[in-house]
Amino acid sequence: MTSTQTATPIKTTTWQVDAAHTHVEFAVKHLMIATVRGRFSDVTGAVIVAGDDFSRAQIEATVGVASIDTQSRSAMPI
């Protein structure tokens, strides 16, 4: 008598980042005096979860560096 077991496939759920309501923010010290704050508005990504185990979730994100906004209007070259 032989026994054959088949693995039950685990359902994978993917959530896409809502680009209209998402941004990445940062703050850095400048000359140890002032703090420059900014944000990137071009952000895409996804969260991928296998089953109900969020501890092993995968996160994929892309930030468009051209979308930087520091509210600084100085003429410093990049």
PQR file with spaces between the fields and no chain letter, atoms N, CA, C, O and H, PARSE charges and radii, in Angstrom:
ATOM       1  N    MET     1       0.845   -1.151    0.000 -0.4000 1.5000
ATOM       2  CA   MET     1       0.000    0.000    0.000 -0.0000 2.0000
ATOM       3  C    MET     1       0.905    1.232    0.000  0.5500 1.7000
ATOM       4  O    MET     1       1.841    1.333    0.793 -0.5500 1.4000
ATOM       5  N    THR     2       0.614    2.140   -0.883 -0.4000 1.5000
ATOM       6  CA   THR     2       1.388    3.379   -0.943 -0.0000 2.0000
ATOM       7  C    THR     2       0.486    4.557   -0.631  0.5500 1.7000
ATOM       8  O    THR     2      -0.721    4.525   -0.868 -0.5500 1.4000
ATOM       9  H    THR     2      -0.147    2.058   -1.527  0.4000 1.0000
ATOM      10  N    SER     3       1.102    5.593   -0.096 -0.4000 1.5000
ATOM      11  CA   SER     3       0.366    6.801    0.264 -0.0000 2.0000
ATOM      12  C    SER     3       0.968    7.975   -0.497  0.5500 1.7000
ATOM      13  O    SER     3       2.187    8.143   -0.529 -0.5500 1.4000
ATOM      14  H    SER     3       2.083    5.619    0.096  0.4000 1.0000
ATOM      15  N    THR     4       0.136    8.759   -1.089 -0.4000 1.5000
ATOM      16  CA   THR     4       0.597    9.938   -1.813 -0.0000 2.0000
ATOM      17  C    THR     4      -0.044   11.165   -1.188  0.5500 1.7000
ATOM      18  O    THR     4      -1.264   11.249   -1.044 -0.5500 1.4000
ATOM      19  H    THR     4      -0.854    8.622   -1.063  0.4000 1.0000
ATOM      20  N    GLN     5       0.812   12.122   -0.819 -0.4000 1.5000
ATOM      21  CA   GLN     5       0.291   13.369   -0.263 -0.0000 2.0000
ATOM      22  C    GLN     5       0.586   14.498   -1.229  0.5500 1.7000
ATOM      23  O    GLN     5       1.668   14.572   -1.811 -0.5500 1.4000
ATOM      24  H    GLN     5       1.803   12.055   -0.936  0.4000 1.0000
ATOM      25  N    THR     6      -0.371   15.358   -1.388 -0.4000 1.5000
ATOM      26  CA   THR     6      -0.157   16.528   -2.231 -0.0000 2.0000
ATOM      27  C    THR     6      -0.232   17.767   -1.346  0.5500 1.7000
ATOM      28  O    THR     6      -1.079   17.868   -0.459 -0.5500 1.4000
ATOM      29  H    THR     6      -1.251   15.298   -0.915  0.4000 1.0000
ATOM      30  N    ALA     7       0.647   18.677   -1.602 -0.4000 1.5000
ATOM      31  CA   ALA     7       0.667   19.913   -0.822 -0.0000 2.0000
ATOM      32  C    ALA     7      -0.466   20.823   -1.276  0.5500 1.7000
ATOM      33  O    ALA     7      -0.728   20.972   -2.470 -0.5500 1.4000
ATOM      34  H    ALA     7       1.335   18.595   -2.323  0.4000 1.0000
ATOM      35  N    THR     8      -1.122   21.419   -0.311 -0.4000 1.5000
ATOM      36  CA   THR     8      -2.176   22.377   -0.618 -0.0000 2.0000
ATOM      37  C    THR     8      -1.507   23.704   -0.965  0.5500 1.7000
ATOM      38  O    THR     8      -0.704   24.208   -0.180 -0.5500 1.4000
ATOM      39  H    THR     8      -0.910   21.298    0.658  0.4000 1.0000
ATOM      40  N    PRO     9      -1.820   24.277   -2.119 -0.5600 1.5000
ATOM      41  CA   PRO     9      -1.177   25.537   -2.493  0.2800 2.0000
ATOM      42  C    PRO     9      -1.567   26.652   -1.516  0.5500 1.7000
ATOM      43  O    PRO     9      -2.716   26.743   -1.083 -0.5500 1.4000
ATOM      44  N    ILE    10      -0.605   27.480   -1.186 -0.4000 1.5000
ATOM      45  CA   ILE    10      -0.855   28.604   -0.287 -0.0000 2.0000
ATOM      46  C    ILE    10      -1.283   29.801   -1.126  0.5500 1.7000
ATOM      47  O    ILE    10      -0.631   30.158   -2.107 -0.5500 1.4000
ATOM      48  H    ILE    10       0.328   27.407   -1.537  0.4000 1.0000
ATOM      49  N    LYS    11      -2.379   30.404   -0.727 -0.4000 1.5000
ATOM      50  CA   LYS    11      -2.893   31.562   -1.454 -0.0000 2.0000
ATOM      51  C    LYS    11      -1.993   32.766   -1.191  0.5500 1.7000
ATOM      52  O    LYS    11      -1.689   33.088   -0.042 -0.5500 1.4000
ATOM      53  H    LYS    11      -2.910   30.114    0.070  0.4000 1.0000
ATOM      54  N    THR    12      -1.573   33.422   -2.262 -0.4000 1.5000
ATOM      55  CA   THR    12      -0.752   34.614   -2.155 -0.0000 2.0000
ATOM      56  C    THR    12      -1.623   35.834   -2.448  0.5500 1.7000
ATOM      57  O    THR    12      -2.373   35.861   -3.424 -0.5500 1.4000
ATOM      58  H    THR    12      -1.819   33.161   -3.195  0.4000 1.0000
ATOM      59  N    THR    13      -1.508   36.840   -1.583 -0.4000 1.5000
ATOM      60  CA   THR    13      -2.264   38.074   -1.749 -0.0000 2.0000
ATOM      61  C    THR    13      -1.287   39.211   -2.023  0.5500 1.7000
ATOM      62  O    THR    13      -0.256   39.326   -1.360 -0.5500 1.4000
ATOM      63  H    THR    13      -0.898   36.818   -0.790  0.4000 1.0000
ATOM      64  N    THR    14      -1.613   40.043   -2.993 -0.4000 1.5000
ATOM      65  CA   THR    14      -0.767   41.189   -3.338 -0.0000 2.0000
ATOM      66  C    THR    14      -1.585   42.465   -3.227  0.5500 1.7000
ATOM      67  O    THR    14      -2.666   42.587   -3.802 -0.5500 1.4000
ATOM      68  H    THR    14      -2.451   39.950   -3.531  0.4000 1.0000
ATOM      69  N    TRP    15      -1.034   43.425   -2.463 -0.4000 1.5000
ATOM      70  CA   TRP    15      -1.638   44.747   -2.351 -0.0000 2.0000
ATOM      71  C    TRP    15      -0.754   45.732   -3.088  0.5500 1.7000
ATOM      72  O    TRP    15       0.456   45.759   -2.861 -0.5500 1.4000
ATOM      73  H    TRP    15      -0.155   43.326   -1.995  0.4000 1.0000
ATOM      74  N    GLN    16      -1.327   46.543   -3.965 -0.4000 1.5000
ATOM      75  CA   GLN    16      -0.585   47.570   -4.688 -0.0000 2.0000
ATOM      76  C    GLN    16      -0.620   48.880   -3.894  0.5500 1.7000
ATOM      77  O    GLN    16      -1.633   49.212   -3.278 -0.5500 1.4000
ATOM      78  H    GLN    16      -2.309   46.521   -4.149  0.4000 1.0000
ATOM      79  N    VAL    17       0.489   49.616   -3.914 -0.4000 1.5000
ATOM      80  CA   VAL    17       0.550   50.922   -3.268 -0.0000 2.0000
ATOM      81  C    VAL    17      -0.373   51.877   -4.018  0.5500 1.7000
ATOM      82  O    VAL    17      -0.379   51.903   -5.248 -0.5500 1.4000
ATOM      83  H    VAL    17       1.312   49.346   -4.414  0.4000 1.0000
ATOM      84  N    ASP    18      -1.151   52.658   -3.277 -0.4000 1.5000
ATOM      85  CA   ASP    18      -2.036   53.652   -3.868 -0.0000 2.0000
ATOM      86  C    ASP    18      -1.205   54.900   -4.174  0.5500 1.7000
ATOM      87  O    ASP    18      -0.973   55.726   -3.291 -0.5500 1.4000
ATOM      88  H    ASP    18      -1.146   52.637   -2.277  0.4000 1.0000
ATOM      89  N    ALA    19      -0.763   55.033   -5.417 -0.4000 1.5000
ATOM      90  CA   ALA    19       0.157   56.111   -5.798 -0.0000 2.0000
ATOM      91  C    ALA    19      -0.420   57.497   -5.558  0.5500 1.7000
ATOM      92  O    ALA    19       0.338   58.434   -5.308 -0.5500 1.4000
ATOM      93  H    ALA    19      -0.952   54.362   -6.134  0.4000 1.0000
ATOM      94  N    ALA    20      -1.723   57.655   -5.626 -0.4000 1.5000
ATOM      95  CA   ALA    20      -2.336   58.969   -5.414 -0.0000 2.0000
ATOM      96  C    ALA    20      -2.278   59.410   -3.956  0.5500 1.7000
ATOM      97  O    ALA    20      -2.419   60.597   -3.662 -0.5500 1.4000
ATOM      98  H    ALA    20      -2.339   56.894   -5.829  0.4000 1.0000
ATOM      99  N    HIS    21      -2.075   58.473   -3.046 -0.4000 1.5000
ATOM     100  CA   HIS    21      -2.080   58.795   -1.617 -0.0000 2.0000
ATOM     101  C    HIS    21      -0.801   58.365   -0.911  0.5500 1.7000
ATOM     102  O    HIS    21      -0.799   58.165    0.304 -0.5500 1.4000
ATOM     103  H    HIS    21      -1.961   57.508   -3.285  0.4000 1.0000
ATOM     104  N    THR    22       0.292   58.222   -1.669 -0.4000 1.5000
ATOM     105  CA   THR    22       1.537   57.736   -1.096 -0.0000 2.0000
ATOM     106  C    THR    22       2.683   58.666   -1.432  0.5500 1.7000
ATOM     107  O    THR    22       2.783   59.167   -2.552 -0.5500 1.4000
ATOM     108  H    THR    22       0.290   58.385   -2.656  0.4000 1.0000
ATOM     109  N    HIS    23       3.549   58.894   -0.453 -0.4000 1.5000
ATOM     110  CA   HIS    23       4.790   59.623   -0.685 -0.0000 2.0000
ATOM     111  C    HIS    23       5.824   59.139    0.319  0.5500 1.7000
ATOM     112  O    HIS    23       5.487   58.573    1.359 -0.5500 1.4000
ATOM     113  H    HIS    23       3.468   58.486    0.457  0.4000 1.0000
ATOM     114  N    VAL    24       7.080   59.370   -0.011 -0.4000 1.5000
ATOM     115  CA   VAL    24       8.185   59.010    0.869 -0.0000 2.0000
ATOM     116  C    VAL    24       8.791   60.317    1.374  0.5500 1.7000
ATOM     117  O    VAL    24       9.108   61.206    0.583 -0.5500 1.4000
ATOM     118  H    VAL    24       7.353   59.830   -0.856  0.4000 1.0000
ATOM     119  N    GLU    25       8.949   60.431    2.688 -0.4000 1.5000
ATOM     120  CA   GLU    25       9.508   61.647    3.280 -0.0000 2.0000
ATOM     121  C    GLU    25      10.870   61.377    3.891  0.5500 1.7000
ATOM     122  O    GLU    25      11.193   60.243    4.247 -0.5500 1.4000
ATOM     123  H    GLU    25       8.691   59.709    3.330  0.4000 1.0000
ATOM     124  N    PHE    26      11.678   62.449    4.011 -0.4000 1.5000
ATOM     125  CA   PHE    26      12.988   62.330    4.640 -0.0000 2.0000
ATOM     126  C    PHE    26      13.322   63.632    5.353  0.5500 1.7000
ATOM     127  O    PHE    26      12.727   64.676    5.087 -0.5500 1.4000
ATOM     128  H    PHE    26      11.416   63.370    3.721  0.4000 1.0000
ATOM     129  N    ALA    27      14.278   63.552    6.257 -0.4000 1.5000
ATOM     130  CA   ALA    27      14.813   64.729    6.947 -0.0000 2.0000
ATOM     131  C    ALA    27      16.301   64.494    7.166  0.5500 1.7000
ATOM     132  O    ALA    27      16.705   63.441    7.659 -0.5500 1.4000
ATOM     133  H    ALA    27      14.762   62.704    6.474  0.4000 1.0000
ATOM     134  N    VAL    28      17.121   65.489    6.793 -0.4000 1.5000
ATOM     135  CA   VAL    28      18.575   65.394    6.969 -0.0000 2.0000
ATOM     136  C    VAL    28      19.099   66.691    7.574  0.5500 1.7000
ATOM     137  O    VAL    28      18.571   67.770    7.307 -0.5500 1.4000
ATOM     138  H    VAL    28      16.793   66.344    6.393  0.4000 1.0000
ATOM     139  N    LYS    29      20.134   66.575    8.383 -0.4000 1.5000
ATOM     140  CA   LYS    29      20.785   67.746    8.957 -0.0000 2.0000
ATOM     141  C    LYS    29      21.685   68.391    7.905  0.5500 1.7000
ATOM     142  O    LYS    29      22.375   67.701    7.155 -0.5500 1.4000
ATOM     143  H    LYS    29      20.563   65.698    8.599  0.4000 1.0000
ATOM     144  N    HIS    30      21.669   69.721    7.861 -0.4000 1.5000
ATOM     145  CA   HIS    30      22.523   70.485    6.947 -0.0000 2.0000
ATOM     146  C    HIS    30      23.442   71.363    7.786  0.5500 1.7000
ATOM     147  O    HIS    30      22.987   72.266    8.487 -0.5500 1.4000
ATOM     148  H    HIS    30      21.108   70.282    8.470  0.4000 1.0000
ATOM     149  N    LEU    31      24.740   71.086    7.706 -0.4000 1.5000
ATOM     150  CA   LEU    31      25.759   71.826    8.456 -0.0000 2.0000
ATOM     151  C    LEU    31      25.507   71.781    9.965  0.5500 1.7000
ATOM     152  O    LEU    31      25.921   72.680   10.697 -0.5500 1.4000
ATOM     153  H    LEU    31      25.110   70.352    7.136  0.4000 1.0000
ATOM     154  N    MET    32      24.839   70.751   10.412 -0.4000 1.5000
ATOM     155  CA   MET    32      24.529   70.554   11.836 -0.0000 2.0000
ATOM     156  C    MET    32      23.737   71.720   12.432  0.5500 1.7000
ATOM     157  O    MET    32      23.683   71.870   13.652 -0.5500 1.4000
ATOM     158  H    MET    32      24.502   70.021    9.818  0.4000 1.0000
ATOM     159  N    ILE    33      23.127   72.539   11.584 -0.4000 1.5000
ATOM     160  CA   ILE    33      22.355   73.697   12.051 -0.0000 2.0000
ATOM     161  C    ILE    33      20.879   73.530   11.702  0.5500 1.7000
ATOM     162  O    ILE    33      20.007   73.585   12.569 -0.5500 1.4000
ATOM     163  H    ILE    33      23.171   72.417   10.592  0.4000 1.0000
ATOM     164  N    ALA    34      20.628   73.328   10.434 -0.4000 1.5000
ATOM     165  CA   ALA    34      19.256   73.264    9.947 -0.0000 2.0000
ATOM     166  C    ALA    34      18.906   71.841    9.531  0.5500 1.7000
ATOM     167  O    ALA    34      19.783   71.038    9.211 -0.5500 1.4000
ATOM     168  H    ALA    34      21.336   73.283    9.730  0.4000 1.0000
ATOM     169  N    THR    35      17.635   71.549    9.542 -0.4000 1.5000
ATOM     170  CA   THR    35      17.139   70.270    9.051 -0.0000 2.0000
ATOM     171  C    THR    35      16.414   70.507    7.740  0.5500 1.7000
ATOM     172  O    THR    35      15.476   71.302    7.680 -0.5500 1.4000
ATOM     173  H    THR    35      16.922   72.201    9.802  0.4000 1.0000
ATOM     174  N    VAL    36      16.844   69.820    6.691 -0.4000 1.5000
ATOM     175  CA   VAL    36      16.187   69.904    5.391 -0.0000 2.0000
ATOM     176  C    VAL    36      15.218   68.743    5.299  0.5500 1.7000
ATOM     177  O    VAL    36      15.592   67.585    5.485 -0.5500 1.4000
ATOM     178  H    VAL    36      17.606   69.174    6.740  0.4000 1.0000
ATOM     179  N    ARG    37      13.985   69.064    5.014 -0.4000 1.5000
ATOM     180  CA   ARG    37      12.940   68.032    4.876 -0.0000 2.0000
ATOM     181  C    ARG    37      12.472   68.000    3.428  0.5500 1.7000
ATOM     182  O    ARG    37      12.470   69.016    2.734 -0.5500 1.4000
ATOM     183  H    ARG    37      13.681   70.005    4.863  0.4000 1.0000
ATOM     184  N    GLY    38      12.086   66.836    3.000 -0.4000 1.5000
ATOM     185  CA   GLY    38      11.601   66.717    1.636 -0.0000 2.0000
ATOM     186  C    GLY    38      10.771   65.470    1.458  0.5500 1.7000
ATOM     187  O    GLY    38      10.564   64.683    2.381 -0.5500 1.4000
ATOM     188  H    GLY    38      12.088   66.010    3.564  0.4000 1.0000
ATOM     189  N    ARG    39      10.310   65.324    0.251 -0.4000 1.5000
ATOM     190  CA   ARG    39       9.489   64.158   -0.072 -0.0000 2.0000
ATOM     191  C    ARG    39       9.639   63.798   -1.536  0.5500 1.7000
ATOM     192  O    ARG    39       9.991   64.628   -2.374 -0.5500 1.4000
ATOM     193  H    ARG    39      10.478   65.963   -0.499  0.4000 1.0000
ATOM     194  N    PHE    40       9.363   62.542   -1.815 -0.4000 1.5000
ATOM     195  CA   PHE    40       9.276   62.031   -3.176 -0.0000 2.0000
ATOM     196  C    PHE    40       7.811   61.676   -3.409  0.5500 1.7000
ATOM     197  O    PHE    40       7.216   60.947   -2.615 -0.5500 1.4000
ATOM     198  H    PHE    40       9.077   61.867   -1.134  0.4000 1.0000
ATOM     199  N    SER    41       7.231   62.182   -4.487 -0.4000 1.5000
ATOM     200  CA   SER    41       5.811   61.906   -4.736 -0.0000 2.0000
ATOM     201  C    SER    41       5.580   60.760   -5.709  0.5500 1.7000
ATOM     202  O    SER    41       4.471   60.231   -5.782 -0.5500 1.4000
ATOM     203  H    SER    41       7.714   62.774   -5.132  0.4000 1.0000
ATOM     204  N    ASP    42       6.613   60.362   -6.466 -0.4000 1.5000
ATOM     205  CA   ASP    42       6.472   59.271   -7.433 -0.0000 2.0000
ATOM     206  C    ASP    42       6.890   57.956   -6.773  0.5500 1.7000
ATOM     207  O    ASP    42       8.064   57.585   -6.785 -0.5500 1.4000
ATOM     208  H    ASP    42       7.514   60.792   -6.407  0.4000 1.0000
ATOM     209  N    VAL    43       5.909   57.260   -6.198 -0.4000 1.5000
ATOM     210  CA   VAL    43       6.176   56.017   -5.470 -0.0000 2.0000
ATOM     211  C    VAL    43       5.231   54.942   -5.985  0.5500 1.7000
ATOM     212  O    VAL    43       4.020   55.146   -6.066 -0.5500 1.4000
ATOM     213  H    VAL    43       4.955   57.562   -6.188  0.4000 1.0000
ATOM     214  N    THR    44       5.804   53.794   -6.332 -0.4000 1.5000
ATOM     215  CA   THR    44       4.989   52.635   -6.699 -0.0000 2.0000
ATOM     216  C    THR    44       5.487   51.449   -5.890  0.5500 1.7000
ATOM     217  O    THR    44       6.624   51.439   -5.419 -0.5500 1.4000
ATOM     218  H    THR    44       6.788   53.629   -6.266  0.4000 1.0000
ATOM     219  N    GLY    45       4.638   50.463   -5.735 -0.4000 1.5000
ATOM     220  CA   GLY    45       5.085   49.288   -5.004 -0.0000 2.0000
ATOM     221  C    GLY    45       3.959   48.330   -4.698  0.5500 1.7000
ATOM     222  O    GLY    45       2.807   48.528   -5.083 -0.5500 1.4000
ATOM     223  H    GLY    45       3.714   50.471   -6.117  0.4000 1.0000
ATOM     224  N    ALA    46       4.342   47.273   -3.985 -0.4000 1.5000
ATOM     225  CA   ALA    46       3.386   46.229   -3.634 -0.0000 2.0000
ATOM     226  C    ALA    46       3.839   45.522   -2.358  0.5500 1.7000
ATOM     227  O    ALA    46       5.026   45.478   -2.036 -0.5500 1.4000
ATOM     228  H    ALA    46       5.278   47.112   -3.673  0.4000 1.0000
ATOM     229  N    VAL    47       2.868   44.975   -1.650 -0.4000 1.5000
ATOM     230  CA   VAL    47       3.130   44.107   -0.499 -0.0000 2.0000
ATOM     231  C    VAL    47       2.564   42.741   -0.864  0.5500 1.7000
ATOM     232  O    VAL    47       1.401   42.617   -1.246 -0.5500 1.4000
ATOM     233  H    VAL    47       1.903   45.011   -1.912  0.4000 1.0000
ATOM     234  N    ILE    48       3.410   41.716   -0.739 -0.4000 1.5000
ATOM     235  CA   ILE    48       3.015   40.360   -1.128 -0.0000 2.0000
ATOM     236  C    ILE    48       3.056   39.469    0.103  0.5500 1.7000
ATOM     237  O    ILE    48       4.079   39.375    0.780 -0.5500 1.4000
ATOM     238  H    ILE    48       4.355   41.817   -0.429  0.4000 1.0000
ATOM     239  N    VAL    49       1.930   38.813    0.386 -0.4000 1.5000
ATOM     240  CA   VAL    49       1.821   37.960    1.567 -0.0000 2.0000
ATOM     241  C    VAL    49       1.353   36.571    1.134  0.5500 1.7000
ATOM     242  O    VAL    49       0.367   36.431    0.411 -0.5500 1.4000
ATOM     243  H    VAL    49       1.099   38.889   -0.165  0.4000 1.0000
ATOM     244  N    ALA    50       2.074   35.553    1.588 -0.4000 1.5000
ATOM     245  CA   ALA    50       1.688   34.167    1.324 -0.0000 2.0000
ATOM     246  C    ALA    50       0.879   33.672    2.513  0.5500 1.7000
ATOM     247  O    ALA    50       1.389   33.599    3.631 -0.5500 1.4000
ATOM     248  H    ALA    50       2.875   35.667    2.175  0.4000 1.0000
ATOM     249  N    GLY    51      -0.365   33.338    2.274 -0.4000 1.5000
ATOM     250  CA   GLY    51      -1.229   32.880    3.359 -0.0000 2.0000
ATOM     251  C    GLY    51      -1.523   34.004    4.329  0.5500 1.7000
ATOM     252  O    GLY    51      -1.771   35.139    3.923 -0.5500 1.4000
ATOM     253  H    GLY    51      -0.779   33.398    1.365  0.4000 1.0000
ATOM     254  N    ASP    52      -1.495   33.683    5.623 -0.4000 1.5000
ATOM     255  CA   ASP    52      -1.763   34.678    6.663 -0.0000 2.0000
ATOM     256  C    ASP    52      -0.511   35.069    7.422  0.5500 1.7000
ATOM     257  O    ASP    52      -0.597   35.732    8.455 -0.5500 1.4000
ATOM     258  H    ASP    52      -1.293   32.761    5.953  0.4000 1.0000
ATOM     259  N    ASP    53       0.661   34.668    6.925 -0.4000 1.5000
ATOM     260  CA   ASP    53       1.914   34.905    7.639 -0.0000 2.0000
ATOM     261  C    ASP    53       2.550   36.224    7.204  0.5500 1.7000
ATOM     262  O    ASP    53       3.356   36.255    6.274 -0.5500 1.4000
ATOM     263  H    ASP    53       0.731   34.129    6.086  0.4000 1.0000
ATOM     264  N    PHE    54       2.184   37.308    7.880 -0.4000 1.5000
ATOM     265  CA   PHE    54       2.709   38.630    7.539 -0.0000 2.0000
ATOM     266  C    PHE    54       4.170   38.786    7.968  0.5500 1.7000
ATOM     267  O    PHE    54       4.839   39.714    7.514 -0.5500 1.4000
ATOM     268  H    PHE    54       1.529   37.282    8.635  0.4000 1.0000
ATOM     269  N    SER    55       4.672   37.917    8.818 -0.4000 1.5000
ATOM     270  CA   SER    55       6.067   38.030    9.257 -0.0000 2.0000
ATOM     271  C    SER    55       7.031   37.726    8.110  0.5500 1.7000
ATOM     272  O    SER    55       8.208   38.080    8.189 -0.5500 1.4000
ATOM     273  H    SER    55       4.128   37.164    9.187  0.4000 1.0000
ATOM     274  N    ARG    56       6.562   37.090    7.068 -0.4000 1.5000
ATOM     275  CA   ARG    56       7.416   36.778    5.921 -0.0000 2.0000
ATOM     276  C    ARG    56       6.940   37.514    4.671  0.5500 1.7000
ATOM     277  O    ARG    56       7.216   37.081    3.552 -0.5500 1.4000
ATOM     278  H    ARG    56       5.606   36.803    7.004  0.4000 1.0000
ATOM     279  N    ALA    57       6.228   38.625    4.857 -0.4000 1.5000
ATOM     280  CA   ALA    57       5.730   39.403    3.720 -0.0000 2.0000
ATOM     281  C    ALA    57       6.893   39.992    2.939  0.5500 1.7000
ATOM     282  O    ALA    57       7.953   40.278    3.497 -0.5500 1.4000
ATOM     283  H    ALA    57       6.005   38.977    5.766  0.4000 1.0000
ATOM     284  N    GLN    58       6.683   40.165    1.661 -0.4000 1.5000
ATOM     285  CA   GLN    58       7.682   40.787    0.796 -0.0000 2.0000
ATOM     286  C    GLN    58       7.171   42.166    0.395  0.5500 1.7000
ATOM     287  O    GLN    58       5.985   42.347    0.116 -0.5500 1.4000
ATOM     288  H    GLN    58       5.823   39.933    1.208  0.4000 1.0000
ATOM     289  N    ILE    59       8.079   43.131    0.370 -0.4000 1.5000
ATOM     290  CA   ILE    59       7.720   44.493   -0.015 -0.0000 2.0000
ATOM     291  C    ILE    59       8.594   44.897   -1.193  0.5500 1.7000
ATOM     292  O    ILE    59       9.817   44.766   -1.148 -0.5500 1.4000
ATOM     293  H    ILE    59       9.042   42.984    0.597  0.4000 1.0000
ATOM     294  N    GLU    60       7.958   45.383   -2.235 -0.4000 1.5000
ATOM     295  CA   GLU    60       8.667   45.890   -3.404 -0.0000 2.0000
ATOM     296  C    GLU    60       8.284   47.351   -3.567  0.5500 1.7000
ATOM     297  O    GLU    60       7.099   47.683   -3.535 -0.5500 1.4000
ATOM     298  H    GLU    60       6.964   45.489   -2.271  0.4000 1.0000
ATOM     299  N    ALA    61       9.266   48.233   -3.741 -0.4000 1.5000
ATOM     300  CA   ALA    61       8.959   49.656   -3.907 -0.0000 2.0000
ATOM     301  C    ALA    61       9.938   50.292   -4.878  0.5500 1.7000
ATOM     302  O    ALA    61      11.104   49.906   -4.964 -0.5500 1.4000
ATOM     303  H    ALA    61      10.229   47.963   -3.767  0.4000 1.0000
ATOM     304  N    THR    62       9.433   51.272   -5.604 -0.4000 1.5000
ATOM     305  CA   THR    62      10.247   52.069   -6.513 -0.0000 2.0000
ATOM     306  C    THR    62       9.929   53.532   -6.246  0.5500 1.7000
ATOM     307  O    THR    62       8.766   53.931   -6.184 -0.5500 1.4000
ATOM     308  H    THR    62       8.485   51.585   -5.535  0.4000 1.0000
ATOM     309  N    VAL    63      10.995   54.332   -6.087 -0.4000 1.5000
ATOM     310  CA   VAL    63      10.840   55.764   -5.835 -0.0000 2.0000
ATOM     311  C    VAL    63      11.490   56.517   -6.986  0.5500 1.7000
ATOM     312  O    VAL    63      12.675   56.331   -7.264 -0.5500 1.4000
ATOM     313  H    VAL    63      11.940   54.008   -6.137  0.4000 1.0000
ATOM     314  N    GLY    64      10.725   57.362   -7.650 -0.4000 1.5000
ATOM     315  CA   GLY    64      11.257   58.173   -8.747 -0.0000 2.0000
ATOM     316  C    GLY    64      12.031   59.362   -8.197  0.5500 1.7000
ATOM     317  O    GLY    64      11.435   60.285   -7.641 -0.5500 1.4000
ATOM     318  H    GLY    64       9.762   57.513   -7.424  0.4000 1.0000
ATOM     319  N    VAL    65      13.352   59.350   -8.346 -0.4000 1.5000
ATOM     320  CA   VAL    65      14.169   60.406   -7.747 -0.0000 2.0000
ATOM     321  C    VAL    65      13.889   61.778   -8.354  0.5500 1.7000
ATOM     322  O    VAL    65      14.133   62.793   -7.702 -0.5500 1.4000
ATOM     323  H    VAL    65      13.837   58.601   -8.797  0.4000 1.0000
ATOM     324  N    ALA    66      13.390   61.832   -9.572 -0.4000 1.5000
ATOM     325  CA   ALA    66      13.070   63.126  -10.184 -0.0000 2.0000
ATOM     326  C    ALA    66      11.867   63.790   -9.523  0.5500 1.7000
ATOM     327  O    ALA    66      11.604   64.965   -9.777 -0.5500 1.4000
ATOM     328  H    ALA    66      13.192   61.008  -10.102  0.4000 1.0000
ATOM     329  N    SER    67      11.132   63.068   -8.683 -0.4000 1.5000
ATOM     330  CA   SER    67       9.947   63.632   -8.028 -0.0000 2.0000
ATOM     331  C    SER    67      10.274   64.269   -6.679  0.5500 1.7000
ATOM     332  O    SER    67       9.362   64.552   -5.902 -0.5500 1.4000
ATOM     333  H    SER    67      11.345   62.113   -8.477  0.4000 1.0000
ATOM     334  N    ILE    68      11.561   64.502   -6.382 -0.4000 1.5000
ATOM     335  CA   ILE    68      11.961   65.089   -5.104 -0.0000 2.0000
ATOM     336  C    ILE    68      11.415   66.511   -4.972  0.5500 1.7000
ATOM     337  O    ILE    68      11.396   67.272   -5.939 -0.5500 1.4000
ATOM     338  H    ILE    68      12.302   64.272   -7.013  0.4000 1.0000
ATOM     339  N    ASP    69      10.979   66.851   -3.774 -0.4000 1.5000
ATOM     340  CA   ASP    69      10.508   68.203   -3.473 -0.0000 2.0000
ATOM     341  C    ASP    69      10.964   68.555   -2.066  0.5500 1.7000
ATOM     342  O    ASP    69      10.524   67.947   -1.090 -0.5500 1.4000
ATOM     343  H    ASP    69      10.995   66.232   -2.989  0.4000 1.0000
ATOM     344  N    THR    70      11.850   69.540   -1.968 -0.4000 1.5000
ATOM     345  CA   THR    70      12.342   69.983   -0.643 -0.0000 2.0000
ATOM     346  C    THR    70      11.785   71.347   -0.267  0.5500 1.7000
ATOM     347  O    THR    70      12.135   71.891    0.780 -0.5500 1.4000
ATOM     348  H    THR    70      12.207   70.034   -2.760  0.4000 1.0000
ATOM     349  N    GLN    71      10.921   71.905   -1.108 -0.4000 1.5000
ATOM     350  CA   GLN    71      10.383   73.249   -0.911 -0.0000 2.0000
ATOM     351  C    GLN    71      11.484   74.304   -0.938  0.5500 1.7000
ATOM     352  O    GLN    71      11.248   75.452   -0.561 -0.5500 1.4000
ATOM     353  H    GLN    71      10.637   71.464   -1.959  0.4000 1.0000
ATOM     354  N    SER    72      12.680   73.930   -1.379 -0.4000 1.5000
ATOM     355  CA   SER    72      13.802   74.859   -1.479 -0.0000 2.0000
ATOM     356  C    SER    72      13.865   75.368   -2.911  0.5500 1.7000
ATOM     357  O    SER    72      13.867   74.588   -3.864 -0.5500 1.4000
ATOM     358  H    SER    72      12.872   72.997   -1.685  0.4000 1.0000
ATOM     359  N    ARG    73      13.916   76.658   -3.043 -0.4000 1.5000
ATOM     360  CA   ARG    73      13.953   77.261   -4.377 -0.0000 2.0000
ATOM     361  C    ARG    73      15.311   77.880   -4.683  0.5500 1.7000
ATOM     362  O    ARG    73      15.410   78.775   -5.522 -0.5500 1.4000
ATOM     363  H    ARG    73      13.915   77.291   -2.269  0.4000 1.0000
ATOM     364  N    SER    74      16.364   77.405   -4.003 -0.4000 1.5000
ATOM     365  CA   SER    74      17.705   77.951   -4.242 -0.0000 2.0000
ATOM     366  C    SER    74      18.203   77.515   -5.617  0.5500 1.7000
ATOM     367  O    SER    74      17.677   76.583   -6.225 -0.5500 1.4000
ATOM     368  H    SER    74      16.283   76.678   -3.321  0.4000 1.0000
ATOM     369  N    ALA    75      19.230   78.215   -6.087 -0.4000 1.5000
ATOM     370  CA   ALA    75      19.764   77.933   -7.421 -0.0000 2.0000
ATOM     371  C    ALA    75      20.974   76.998   -7.349  0.5500 1.7000
ATOM     372  O    ALA    75      21.873   77.094   -8.184 -0.5500 1.4000
ATOM     373  H    ALA    75      19.657   78.972   -5.594  0.4000 1.0000
ATOM     374  N    MET    76      21.008   76.105   -6.374 -0.4000 1.5000
ATOM     375  CA   MET    76      22.129   75.173   -6.244 -0.0000 2.0000
ATOM     376  C    MET    76      22.025   74.097   -7.317  0.5500 1.7000
ATOM     377  O    MET    76      20.966   73.493   -7.489 -0.5500 1.4000
ATOM     378  H    MET    76      20.277   76.027   -5.696  0.4000 1.0000
ATOM     379  N    PRO    77      23.128   73.851   -8.049 -0.5600 1.5000
ATOM     380  CA   PRO    77      23.086   72.791   -9.069  0.2800 2.0000
ATOM     381  C    PRO    77      23.029   71.412   -8.422  0.5500 1.7000
ATOM     382  O    PRO    77      23.524   71.200   -7.315 -0.5500 1.4000
ATOM     383  N    ILE    78      22.419   70.498   -9.134 -0.4000 1.5000
ATOM     384  CA   ILE    78      22.323   69.125   -8.636 -0.0000 2.0000
ATOM     385  C    ILE    78      23.410   68.285   -9.252  0.5500 1.7000
ATOM     386  O    ILE    78      23.507   67.092   -8.964 -0.5500 1.4000
ATOM     387  H    ILE    78      22.017   70.671  -10.033  0.4000 1.0000
